Amino acid sequence: MDARDLEATETISASRKLGRDDARALLKGNSRLLVAKGKKVATFTIGKTVAADAVDAMLGPTGNLRAPTIRVGKTIVVGYHDDIYTEVFG
């Protein structure tokens, strides 16, 4: 985030485990979810209901929210992918 001169408004310690309910709550009020896993990127449109596959994509093998997870406007970005960061942060 330093390279793009961004500042976090909230940072959550890695020792605090966030699960399925936290991931679902994070999506409320947002319109788009981008999930990067390796070279693959999945895009989800978030409506009034949150699809189970969108929440599943946000979770790692242990059932915890994957890092990094970033909210930019009404877009949630999970995982790291250089092209996504370029798109979202400009």
GROMACS elastic network, one bead per residue, 0.5 to 0.9 nm:
[ bonds ]
;  ai    aj funct       b0    kb
    1     4     6  0.53744   500
    1     5     6  0.61075   500
    1     6     6  0.51943   500
    1     7     6  0.70188   500
    1     8     6  0.83516   500
    2     6     6  0.60819   500
    2     7     6  0.78369   500
    3     6     6  0.78441   500
    4    89     6  0.77641   500
    4    90     6  0.88290   500
    6    89     6  0.89820   500
    8    11     6  0.65821   500
    8    70     6  0.89060   500
   12    15     6  0.83740   500
   12    16     6  0.69868   500
   13    16     6  0.55825   500
   13    17     6  0.84402   500
   14    17     6  0.67715   500
   14    67     6  0.87950   500
   17    64     6  0.61572   500
   17    65     6  0.74644   500
   18    21     6  0.78817   500
   18    22     6  0.56234   500
   18    23     6  0.71529   500
   18    63     6  0.84739   500
   18    64     6  0.53936   500
   18    65     6  0.54102   500
   18    66     6  0.87518   500
   19    22     6  0.53551   500
   19    23     6  0.62257   500
   19    24     6  0.87354   500
   19    59     6  0.73747   500
   19    63     6  0.60019   500
   19    65     6  0.56616   500
   20    23     6  0.50901   500
   20    24     6  0.61583   500
   20    25     6  0.85929   500
   20    55     6  0.67627   500
   20    56     6  0.77675   500
   20    58     6  0.85053   500
   20    59     6  0.72350   500
   20    63     6  0.69981   500
   20    64     6  0.70768   500
   20    65     6  0.73603   500
   21    24     6  0.51095   500
   21    25     6  0.61351   500
   21    26     6  0.85718   500
   21    55     6  0.88454   500
   22    25     6  0.50657   500
   22    26     6  0.61114   500
   22    27     6  0.88343   500
   22    65     6  0.79393   500
   23    26     6  0.50636   500
   23    27     6  0.65786   500
   23    55     6  0.62038   500
   23    56     6  0.88860   500
   23    58     6  0.69268   500
   23    59     6  0.78252   500
   23    64     6  0.86421   500
   23    65     6  0.64627   500
   24    27     6  0.53657   500
   24    28     6  0.68532   500
   24    50     6  0.69485   500
   24    51     6  0.89978   500
   24    52     6  0.87111   500
   24    54     6  0.86850   500
   24    55     6  0.60744   500
   25    28     6  0.53897   500
   25    29     6  0.88322   500
   26    29     6  0.81122   500
   26    30     6  0.80643   500
   26    71     6  0.88301   500
   26    76     6  0.82418   500
   27    30     6  0.55173   500
   27    31     6  0.79045   500
   27    32     6  0.83603   500
   27    33     6  0.77966   500
   27    46     6  0.72975   500
   27    50     6  0.72897   500
   27    55     6  0.84142   500
   27    74     6  0.89964   500
   27    75     6  0.88208   500
   27    76     6  0.73265   500
   28    31     6  0.83818   500
   28    46     6  0.81154   500
   28    47     6  0.85396   500
   28    48     6  0.78359   500
   28    49     6  0.83392   500
   28    50     6  0.76835   500
   29    46     6  0.84243   500
   29    47     6  0.84209   500
   29    48     6  0.81368   500
   29    74     6  0.73163   500
   30    33     6  0.80233   500
   30    45     6  0.89533   500
   30    46     6  0.65108   500
   30    47     6  0.80021   500
   30    71     6  0.88190   500
   30    73     6  0.79794   500
   30    75     6  0.60849   500
   30    76     6  0.73176   500
   31    44     6  0.85027   500
   31    45     6  0.59178   500
   31    47     6  0.64536   500
   31    74     6  0.54472   500
   31    75     6  0.61435   500
   31    76     6  0.82912   500
   32    43     6  0.72599   500
   32    44     6  0.57790   500
   32    46     6  0.53707   500
   32    47     6  0.86313   500
   32    74     6  0.65743   500
   32    76     6  0.63046   500
   32    77     6  0.85720   500
   33    42     6  0.80546   500
   33    43     6  0.57713   500
   33    44     6  0.50050   500
   33    45     6  0.64363   500
   33    46     6  0.69757   500
   33    54     6  0.76276   500
   33    58     6  0.89842   500
   33    74     6  0.87357   500
   33    75     6  0.57786   500
   33    77     6  0.59989   500
   33    78     6  0.77410   500
   34    41     6  0.67982   500
   34    42     6  0.57958   500
   34    44     6  0.64941   500
   34    45     6  0.89935   500
   34    75     6  0.74990   500
   34    76     6  0.62289   500
   34    78     6  0.62657   500
   34    79     6  0.84887   500
   34    84     6  0.77976   500
   35    40     6  0.82360   500
   35    41     6  0.55689   500
   35    42     6  0.51303   500
   35    43     6  0.65124   500
   35    44     6  0.83452   500
   35    54     6  0.87053   500
   35    57     6  0.67275   500
   35    58     6  0.67035   500
   35    76     6  0.83171   500
   35    77     6  0.59614   500
   35    79     6  0.60407   500
   35    80     6  0.82663   500
   35    81     6  0.87677   500
   36    39     6  0.70162   500
   36    40     6  0.58137   500
   36    42     6  0.65123   500
   36    43     6  0.89584   500
   36    57     6  0.89364   500
   36    77     6  0.78880   500
   36    78     6  0.62086   500
   36    80     6  0.59129   500
   36    81     6  0.59100   500
   36    84     6  0.81759   500
   37    40     6  0.53822   500
   37    41     6  0.64179   500
   37    42     6  0.82885   500
   37    57     6  0.88528   500
   37    78     6  0.86167   500
   37    79     6  0.64773   500
   37    80     6  0.76792   500
   37    81     6  0.80561   500
   38    41     6  0.79712   500
   38    79     6  0.85113   500
   38    80     6  0.80949   500
   38    81     6  0.76078   500
   39    81     6  0.73079   500
   40    81     6  0.86487   500
   41    81     6  0.79502   500
   41    84     6  0.83370   500
   42    54     6  0.89317   500
   42    57     6  0.81681   500
   43    54     6  0.86728   500
   44    51     6  0.88227   500
   44    54     6  0.64613   500
   45    54     6  0.88105   500
   46    49     6  0.71655   500
   46    50     6  0.61974   500
   46    51     6  0.78046   500
   46    54     6  0.84463   500
   47    50     6  0.65810   500
   47    51     6  0.87374   500
   50    53     6  0.86108   500
   50    54     6  0.70945   500
   50    55     6  0.75259   500
   51    54     6  0.53828   500
   51    55     6  0.67633   500
   51    56     6  0.88255   500
   52    55     6  0.52014   500
   52    56     6  0.60794   500
   52    57     6  0.86326   500
   53    57     6  0.60955   500
   53    58     6  0.87520   500
   54    57     6  0.52205   500
   54    58     6  0.66556   500
   55    58     6  0.52418   500
   55    59     6  0.68125   500
   56    59     6  0.54222   500
   56    60     6  0.82262   500
   56    63     6  0.84724   500
   57    60     6  0.77850   500
   57    66     6  0.89534   500
   57    78     6  0.87045   500
   58    64     6  0.82929   500
   58    65     6  0.58229   500
   58    66     6  0.60118   500
   58    67     6  0.89573   500
   58    69     6  0.86403   500
   58    78     6  0.63405   500
   58    79     6  0.83923   500
   59    62     6  0.76224   500
   59    63     6  0.53313   500
   59    64     6  0.52402   500
   59    66     6  0.54097   500
   60    63     6  0.53625   500
   60    64     6  0.55881   500
   60    65     6  0.62045   500
   60    66     6  0.54100   500
   60    67     6  0.88919   500
   61    64     6  0.74642   500
   62    65     6  0.87700   500
   63    66     6  0.86959   500
   65    68     6  0.87682   500
   65    69     6  0.78597   500
   65    78     6  0.84946   500
   66    69     6  0.67190   500
   66    78     6  0.65383   500
   66    79     6  0.65137   500
   67    70     6  0.85312   500
   67    78     6  0.64169   500
   67    79     6  0.55873   500
   67    80     6  0.80721   500
   68    77     6  0.78973   500
   68    78     6  0.58537   500
   68    79     6  0.51804   500
   68    80     6  0.67466   500
   69    76     6  0.70775   500
   69    77     6  0.56295   500
   69    79     6  0.63491   500
   69    80     6  0.86719   500
   70    75     6  0.82786   500
   70    76     6  0.57302   500
   70    77     6  0.51297   500
   70    78     6  0.65129   500
   70    79     6  0.86483   500
   71    74     6  0.69536   500
   71    75     6  0.57312   500
   71    77     6  0.62898   500
   71    78     6  0.88659   500
   72    75     6  0.52399   500
   72    76     6  0.63674   500
   72    77     6  0.77821   500
   72    88     6  0.72832   500
   72    89     6  0.80250   500
   73    76     6  0.81208   500
   75    88     6  0.82144   500
   77    80     6  0.80870   500
   77    84     6  0.80536   500
   77    85     6  0.84657   500
   77    88     6  0.85966   500
   80    84     6  0.77324   500
   80    85     6  0.75785   500
   81    84     6  0.54156   500
   81    85     6  0.63862   500
   81    86     6  0.87712   500
   82    85     6  0.51702   500
   82    86     6  0.61874   500
   82    87     6  0.86705   500
   83    86     6  0.50676   500
   83    87     6  0.61857   500
   83    88     6  0.86479   500
   84    87     6  0.50287   500
   84    88     6  0.60361   500
   84    89     6  0.82827   500
   85    88     6  0.51777   500
   85    89     6  0.56190   500
   85    90     6  0.74628   500
   86    89     6  0.54621   500
   86    90     6  0.50533   500
   87    90     6  0.53986   500
